[in-house]
Amino acid sequence: MARLLATDHLGESCVICEQVKSTGIHLYTSFICAECEKGMLQTDTSDPKYKFYVEQLRKVTKPEIFS
């Protein structure tokens, strides 16, 4: 019989870095980890990483389809 530990289910997948993290914010149905949130807030629009954040955030506007 398999035992499930609480630590196996802690955290969510960040829509930006796509890693499982335990702290962050929810934007609609998406999760953004605290590290990515901080990075986005500190990134200037002229920084090349800004474009990466914008592209990743486009995932938030796409509704999930459940069949």
C-alpha positions in Angstrom: 0.0 0.0 0.0 1.5 3.4 -1.0 1.5 6.1 1.6 1.2 9.7 0.5 3.1 12.2 2.5 1.9 15.8 2.9 5.2 17.0 1.5 4.4 15.2 -1.8 1.6 17.7 -2.4 3.1 21.0 -1.2 3.7 23.7 -3.8 2.3 24.5 -7.2 3.9 24.9 -10.6 4.8 28.5 -11.4 3.5 29.7 -14.8 6.7 31.7 -15.3 9.6 29.4 -14.2 7.6 26.2 -14.5 9.1 24.9 -11.2 7.1 23.7 -8.2 7.2 26.3 -5.4 5.4 26.7 -2.1 5.0 30.5 -1.9 3.6 32.9 -4.4 0.4 34.5 -5.7 -2.5 33.4 -7.8 -3.6 35.2 -10.9 -6.9 33.8 -12.1 -6.2 30.1 -12.3 -2.4 30.5 -12.6 0.3 30.5 -9.9 3.3 32.8 -9.9 6.0 32.0 -7.4 7.4 34.7 -5.1 10.8 34.7 -6.8 9.3 35.3 -10.2 6.9 38.0 -8.9 9.9 39.8 -7.4 11.9 39.4 -10.6 9.0 40.8 -12.7 8.6 43.8 -10.4 12.3 44.6 -10.5 12.8 44.1 -14.3 13.1 47.2 -16.5 11.2 47.2 -19.8 14.5 47.5 -21.6 15.9 44.4 -20.0 15.8 41.3 -22.4 14.2 39.3 -19.5 11.2 41.5 -19.7 10.1 39.9 -23.0 10.4 36.5 -21.4 8.1 37.5 -18.6 5.6 38.9 -21.0 5.6 35.7 -23.1 5.1 33.5 -20.0 2.3 35.7 -18.7 0.4 35.1 -22.0 -0.3 31.6 -20.6 -2.5 33.2 -17.9 -5.0 34.6 -20.5 -5.5 31.2 -22.1 -8.3 29.3 -20.4 -7.7 25.7 -19.5 -9.9 23.3 -21.5 -11.1 20.3 -19.5 -12.6 17.4 -21.4 
